[in-house]
Amino acid sequence: MDRIFAWDHHHRQVVYRIPGHKHEDGREDSDLSPVWVPAEESDLPEGVTVEDLRDVSVKDE
């Protein structure tokens, strides 16, 4: 499963999603309804920095 990383500018943190993945809480990640999960900068692939990530705004649940 490939992770897609982004920068959550609302919470000022790295986040990722796994398209098509069904989470334990029943949510399914899709392009229409992405499920962003908090991550650490150290989780980014080698050679990728925060500045390379697109901005997203993750809503509080």
C-alpha positions in Angstrom: 0.0 0.0 0.0 1.4 3.3 -1.0 1.1 6.3 1.3 0.3 9.7 0.0 1.9 12.4 2.2 0.7 16.0 2.6 1.1 18.9 5.0 -1.9 19.7 7.1 -1.6 23.5 7.4 -4.5 23.6 9.9 -2.7 21.5 12.5 0.8 22.2 11.1 1.8 18.5 10.8 2.7 15.9 8.2 -0.3 13.6 7.4 -0.7 10.6 5.0 -3.5 8.6 3.5 -3.7 5.2 1.8 -6.2 5.3 -1.0 -8.7 2.4 -1.0 -7.7 1.4 2.6 -10.5 0.6 5.0 -9.7 1.7 8.6 -10.6 -0.1 11.8 -13.2 2.5 12.5 -15.0 1.6 9.3 -13.9 4.7 7.3 -12.7 3.9 3.8 -10.2 6.2 2.2 -11.2 7.4 -1.3 -10.4 10.4 -3.5 -13.9 11.9 -2.6 -13.5 11.2 1.1 -9.8 11.0 2.0 -8.8 9.8 5.5 -5.7 11.7 6.6 -3.7 10.1 9.4 -1.1 12.1 11.4 2.6 11.2 10.7 6.1 12.4 11.6 8.5 14.1 9.3 10.8 11.1 9.8 8.1 9.0 8.0 8.6 10.8 4.7 10.3 8.9 1.9 14.0 9.5 1.5 14.6 12.8 -0.4 11.2 14.2 0.4 10.9 17.3 2.6 7.9 19.1 4.1 8.4 21.8 1.5 7.7 19.2 -1.2 4.3 18.3 0.2 1.0 19.7 -1.0 -1.2 21.6 1.5 -4.4 20.1 2.9 -6.7 21.1 5.7 -7.7 18.2 7.9 -11.0 18.8 9.7 -11.3 18.0 13.4 -13.5 15.0 14.1 
